[in-house]
Amino acid sequence: MTPDNDNQPRLVSMNDACRLTSMSRTMLNRLRTTGDFPLAVPLGERRVAFVRSEVQAWISDRIARRAA
């Protein structure tokens, strides 16, 4: 992963999304199936990535919900 220094959209791999969220691939895929995780960007037949800012917003939303 590289830092977002130029405000350009950045993609993160499934493995990076797992590291950012501290969740397994299985759990992320379950959330994707139910529409509870940011949409994936297809990169190839069997490869997807996620928009880093969307994953970070998803994480921030989960943090905000814990206070409620």
C-alpha positions in Angstrom: 0.0 0.0 0.0 1.2 3.5 -0.7 0.1 6.7 1.0 -2.5 8.9 -0.7 -0.4 12.1 -1.2 -2.0 13.3 -4.5 -5.7 12.8 -3.7 -6.1 10.4 -6.6 -8.4 7.4 -6.0 -6.4 4.5 -4.8 -7.3 0.8 -5.1 -6.4 -1.7 -2.4 -6.4 -5.4 -2.9 -8.6 -7.9 -1.0 -5.7 -8.7 1.2 -5.1 -5.1 2.0 -8.8 -4.6 2.7 -8.6 -7.5 5.1 -5.6 -5.9 6.9 -7.3 -2.5 7.0 -10.5 -3.9 8.5 -8.9 -6.7 10.6 -11.4 -9.2 9.0 -10.9 -12.4 7.1 -11.6 -12.7 3.3 -14.5 -14.9 4.2 -16.1 -12.2 6.4 -15.5 -9.5 3.8 -17.1 -11.7 1.1 -20.1 -12.2 3.3 -20.5 -8.5 3.8 -20.0 -8.0 0.1 -22.8 -10.5 -0.6 -25.2 -8.7 1.6 -24.2 -5.3 0.3 -22.7 -4.2 3.6 -19.2 -3.5 2.3 -18.1 -1.1 -0.5 -18.4 -2.4 -4.0 -15.4 -4.1 -5.5 -13.7 -2.8 -8.7 -13.2 -5.7 -11.1 -9.7 -5.9 -12.3 -9.8 -9.2 -14.1 -11.6 -12.5 -14.3 -10.7 -13.5 -10.7 -9.3 -10.3 -9.3 -11.0 -7.4 -7.5 -9.9 -4.3 -5.6 -11.6 -1.7 -3.5 -11.4 2.1 -3.5 -9.3 2.8 -0.4 -11.2 5.9 0.6 -14.5 3.9 0.5 -13.0 1.2 2.8 -11.7 3.9 5.1 -15.2 5.6 5.2 -16.7 2.2 6.0 -14.3 1.8 8.9 -15.0 5.3 10.2 -18.8 4.6 10.0 -18.3 1.4 12.1 -16.3 3.4 14.7 -19.0 6.1 14.8 -21.7 3.5 15.3 -20.1 2.1 18.4 -20.7 5.3 20.3 -24.5 5.1 19.5 
